[in-house]
Amino acid sequence: MADRGGTSSGGGGNGAPELAKKSRKPKYSRFSQQELPACKPILTPGWVITAFISIGVIFIPIGLASLFASQRVVEIVDRYDRDCIPRNVSDDGVGFIEDAKANKTCVRTLTVQKQMKSPIYVYYQISNFYQNHRRYVKSRDDKQLWSPKNERSSSDCKPEDFTSNGQPIIPCGLIAWSMFNDTYKFSVKDKVLEVNKKGIAWKSDREHKFGSDVYPKNFQSGALIGGAKLNSSIPLSQQEDLIVWMRPAALPTFRKLYGKIEVDLEPNDNITVIIENNYNTYSFGGNKKLVLSTTSWMGGKNDFLGVAYLTIGGLCLFLAISFILVYVLKPRPLGDPSYLSWNRNAAGHLN
Amino acid sequence: MIIFHGDQVELARVMKEEVKKDLKNCLEEAQQYFRTVSGPKLTLVIDGKCLMYALDPSLRVMLLNLSLNCTSVVCCRVSPLQKAQVTSLVKKGARKITLSIGDGANDVSMIQAAHVGVGISGLEGMQAVMASDFAIAQFRFLSDLLLVHGRWSYLRICKVVTYFFYKNLTFTLTQFWFTFQTGFSGQRFYDDWFQSLYNVMFTSLPVIIYGLLEKDVSASLSKKYPQLYMEGIRNSFFRWRVVAAWAFSAIYQSLIFYHFVTTSSLTGQNSSGRTFGLWDVSTVAFTCVVVTVNLRLLMMCNSITRWHYVSVGGSILAWFVFVFVYSLIRENILYVIYVVMSTFYFYLAFLLVPTVALLLDFIRQGVQRWFFPYDYQIVQEIHRHEPDDNTRAGALEISNHLTADEARSFAISQLPRETSRHTGFAFDSPGYESFFASQQGVYAPQKAWDVVRRASMRSKLKAPPLPPKK
């Protein structure tokens, strides 16, 4: 039919024309003619209810397992920055912290409520500290941390990139400069609890990010000291406190791993903690907390995932039941032409 | 009977009065018919000479009112200019979308005057095709053009545009919620390469495939239920309500992504107690965003082909391949994905977050489909058990199953055509009295040059036809 314009109307009584007229039809393919086989799903009530029930059935056990794991975790949280300032200077925390000669030692007592099986993880938690601030996150040089060849740091590290006489600072940048330097010593019943500080950083950081032949140089040598000092004879890949600190936290309230205690703690044990309250969170209204926590297969104490799973599972089961009720009370036959809008208006059919 | 000699102005004035009287009578008659509810369908027939007067600015409005009251209007013997004038009258006066279709050079002005111009390529040459927006080969393809392809295009464009805004809104709003917790310093939540490649690699191909291949009902059903076309006329898929629903969905999803992932990241993340940093959390969130946004596209498809699966699966796979390679290269993201995927937390979050994010849309689709269905959804349900008519016979070819009427008209169209008396590049041929003018008893004298032209044409026609070849 499309070739009709090509044939002549006068002649053409012969069987086969001498010259084969070329067809101008475009090449056929299922893709270009949009004739691909397709699955045409229709969301019937059966599917809706099935989906809700299956979500409920899968999520509720997972939620129970997560919540159970989280509830089994025992956590002790102790805020010490307010009480670790001597009473006579308690309204001038900043001055106290910045005084290099003041005695910063502070003794706290923690009571264990439930049995804590080893390993028990020691964290320090800081709040109102914006490790996710743009200038802060930028202020590091990963190339310098990895290899001693890249000593000259990038300009991102300003103002902590070079000393006043032009020497490079390793590790450079504000993140390293502001390293946390409170220390904790634990003892129970006059027996010292060893804190294992090995393996607190992620293995990939230790092996691939911080070089084993890079040593700290000119660190915290300026007038303004932001945090901890580093031992310049230990390579960076073994400075695990630094590695942990240099992983910038996502939120202004965060926890970082300090060490592990590899001894069980029994209920009603009184742990004596000797804290060196060195770190200055007073000038920006932050607070510091010491956290002792066990872990489960899921990690630390976080009820959120368990509660979320249970809530969503429960909600889906509730929705399944309510949809069943609604479909029973207000049924609509599937594929009924009287529901087409032109049939509805003509028949005066109100849905 | 009135015969005028030479005074054209006077003639024009009288004609105009006659036409005005006629139009008024017709309009009153039409309105009278309309007052009765089940009146007959009215058609207006007007020819070129009458139209010349009826398109006068003083009479134009009456003509338009009358035409809009009629079911159809036939204008015959019109010049190309008048065709364009009638089209513009409806376009501007009635403020409706107009489509004009024509096959000859005399239709070019009309095709260009309308909103949508369709040209038919064929016997009269390619002038109409060159001036048109759409070109088809035969007049009957117009129904396919409008009811099938026009309708599908409308659906596809609406859905593609709203989906595009939704996916970018979701992605950007997660960053927005993050700024509240960075001290408003402008720190990005995601790594910059993640952001750059989001629209290029991880979410682009599925929506392209959707725009190419989406069909709500098949081609034959589109022609069987032409009332489905009303969805486009009513603009059902691009109202403010629809856009607002997508925007709300984007806001809700971005809140889920951001808060679910960050709230559960405070404590140690695996059994060795180590904590996550910013880049770990953002990688988890980004994975959830990519997966959710792609699955959302699948949820809104009416017909899912192999290419949909390939593109959606391929995009998600591309994300994982990219991040596995990228985290071996880029310094600040180093090994992040490996760290993250070594914790149970990641898999729990990966199952929970997209499900919660899509839950609201799923509920909304279930409720809408059942209680407030669109017409095309009812049609889908009516014909849900029929197999796909994807065979070639269902296409525009003449197939074996023509109805009797169609077979008859096809046979007639195969007869050898009479060559028409008029040239086809027709301007209004003067001297031809309109039927209606002669009814009124008004004649105008013939012009000399026209008489000569007609005489020469008649002699051409007298040539004998070629003898049939044996």
Interface residues (C-beta under 8 A of the other chain):
Chain A: M1 A2 R4 G5 S9 G10 G11 G13 N14 Y28 R30 F31 Q33 Q34 E35 L36 P37 A38 C39 K40 P41 I42 L43 P45 V48 A51 I55 F59 I62 S66 P119 Y121 Y123 Y130 Q131 N132 H133 R134 R135 V137 D142 K143 W146 G199 I200 A201 W202 S204 D205 H208 K209 V244 R247 P248 A249 A250 L251 P252 T253 F254 R255 K256 L257 K260 S293 T295 S296 W297 M298 G299 G300 K301 N302 F304 L305 A308 Y309 I312 C316 L319 F323 Y327 K330 R332 L334 G335 D336 P337 Y339 L340 S341 W342 N351
Chain B: G122 L123 A137 Q138 F178 Q181 T182 G183 S185 G186 Q187 R188 L212 L213 K215 Y225 Q227 M230 F260 T262 T263 S264 S265 L266 T267 G268 Q269 N270 S271 S272 G273 R274 T275 F276 G277 L278 W279 D280 V281 S282 N302 S303 I304 T305 R306 W307 E331 N332 L334 Y335 Y338 V339 T343 F344 Y345 L348 A349 L351 L352 T355 V356 L359 F362 I363 Q365 G366 R369 W370 F371 F372 P373 D375 Q377 I378 V379 Q380 E381 I382 H383 R384 D388 N390 R392 A395 E397 I398 Q414 P416 R417 P465 L466 P468 K469 K470
